[in-house]
Amino acid sequence: MKEKSLTDIFDENYKDIVERIAAAAEKSGRNANDIMLLAATKTVEPYLINYAIEKGIQYIGENRVQEFLSKENDVTKNVHRHFIGHLQTNKVKDIVGKVELIQSVDSLRLANAISKESVKRGIVTDVLLEVNIGREESKSGFMPEEVINAYDEISKLDGICIKGLMTIPPHIDENNKNTEYFSKMYELYIDIRTKKIDNNIKILSMGMSDDFETAIEYGANMVRVGTALFGKRVY
Ligand SMILES: *Cc1c(COP(=O)(O)O)cnc(C)c1O
């Protein structure tokens, strides 16, 4: 029997995920069109990324600066490019102006660097604030109680616009579906939207291969999926 190609695997996975997103959206009384599917493309070859875009993927995200830069010119299709990984301040100049959204602003220092670089270039960079909702030492992001203050401080800066929140919750297992964290994130998101009356706050980015349906049921409108689309990563 002929081995399945990576494009075949993508086709099958993509169809399945689109259906599951639609079902999860419906379950929470929303429309599938309100949920943005971002393909997390780390370790995925540019030809396969281009193929995925051709098939309908509209958002892609890289999490390492080096890998983003090395693939940037080989991903030739028109697509919304996001940065989703930890960004060091000294690499800000490599990313600003090249992506539509930096999802992973995890410190005031980083926000300041993005602001400065953007002002220098005469642009405004859209960002999400990353929240360390599980309070994990291994993860970056603002602690839940720091988010409002971070929002206030970053909102004052030129050249940067906050579009919402992002999180990577703790790893899940059978018994723990992260619902507690997802609902806390949704609360924070709604808090900012209503208390700050900020119409720019539109994106709640949470949910990955193992938990995107739950995340959608708890209010996510952007899910970031890698493995479940492209297959298991081989590092
Ligand atoms: C890799 C990655 C994802 C996707 O993870 P999967 O479990 O492969 O779906 C989502 N978000 C970020 C920030 C990532 O680095």
The ligand as an SDF file (V2000), in Angstrom:
LIG
                    3D

 15 15  0  0  0  0  0  0  0  0999 V2000
    2.9490   24.7410   18.7440 C   0  0  0  0  0  0  0  0  0  0  0  0
    2.0100   25.7550   19.2680 C   0  0  0  0  0  0  0  0  0  0  0  0
    0.6290   25.5650   19.1710 C   0  0  0  0  0  0  0  0  0  0  0  0
   -0.0090   24.3120   18.5870 C   0  0  0  0  0  0  0  0  0  0  0  0
    0.2740   23.2040   19.3640 O   0  0  0  0  0  0  0  0  0  0  0  0
   -0.3400   21.7450   18.9820 P   0  0  0  0  0  0  0  0  0  0  0  0
   -0.4600   21.0500   20.2700 O   0  0  0  0  0  0  0  0  0  0  0  0
    0.6300   21.1170   18.0460 O   0  0  0  0  0  0  0  0  0  0  0  0
   -1.6490   22.0030   18.3350 O   0  0  0  0  0  0  0  0  0  0  0  0
   -0.1970   26.5590   19.6620 C   0  0  0  0  0  0  0  0  0  0  0  0
    0.3030   27.6870   20.2280 N   0  0  0  0  0  0  0  0  0  0  0  0
    1.6180   27.9010   20.3400 C   0  0  0  0  0  0  0  0  0  0  0  0
    2.0970   29.1500   20.9640 C   0  0  0  0  0  0  0  0  0  0  0  0
    2.5150   26.9490   19.8610 C   0  0  0  0  0  0  0  0  0  0  0  0
    3.8450   27.1590   19.9740 O   0  0  0  0  0  0  0  0  0  0  0  0
  1  2  1  0
  2  3  1  0
  2 14  2  0
  3  4  1  0
  3 10  2  0
  4  5  1  0
  5  6  1  0
  6  7  2  0
  6  8  1  0
  6  9  1  0
 10 11  1  0
 11 12  2  0
 12 13  1  0
 12 14  1  0
 14 15  1  0
M  END
$$$$
